[in-house]
Amino acid sequence: MPESVYLAQLQSATTFDAETRVREIKVETLILAGDADIVLPRQNSRDLTGSMPNAKLEIIENGSHMFFIEKAEIKIVIKQIPFGKTHTIMHKCGYTGSVYVPMVLDDAIRGGKLKRGETVIRCASGGGLI
């Protein structure tokens, strides 16, 4: 990874804060967390769920931090995502964990790729959004 991308990733991870804006997400949202995640405390996912009016938390049994890669039933769902309709900013800032989600949504909105009323499916690891 180029040094500039790595430094941008570090800056994004340490300075981005969407805690106050999360409350504005009104759409139904399913938050998944692994019960065996040793990277992020489950409380992060609980706090995130509690901050969003229509969020539901599901705990994945025997799920680690990367359960969406390790669990076959989750991989089946992910394979059905139409990747031609996806949006990424990895080339701009690298991967920043869960903070990546609001960053990529913001970029898609500002770029006109995502408009009001459209459905969004997201996949991200961890509960570090807050």
HELIX and SHEET records of a PDB file:
HELIX    1   1 GLU A    3  THR A   15  1                                  13    
HELIX    2   2 GLU A   19  VAL A   22  1                                   4    
HELIX    3   3 ARG A   42  SER A   51  1                                  10    
HELIX    4   4 PHE A   67  GLU A   70  1                                   4    
HELIX    5   5 ALA A   72  LYS A   79  1                                   8    
HELIX    6   6 PHE A   83  LYS A   85  5                                   3    
HELIX    7   7 MET A   90  CYS A   93  1                                   4    
HELIX    8   8 GLY A   97  VAL A   99  5                                   3    
HELIX    9   9 TYR A  100  ARG A  110  1                                  11    
SHEET    1   A 2 THR A  29  GLY A  34  0                                        
SHEET    2   A 2 ALA A  55  ILE A  60  1                                        
END                                                                             
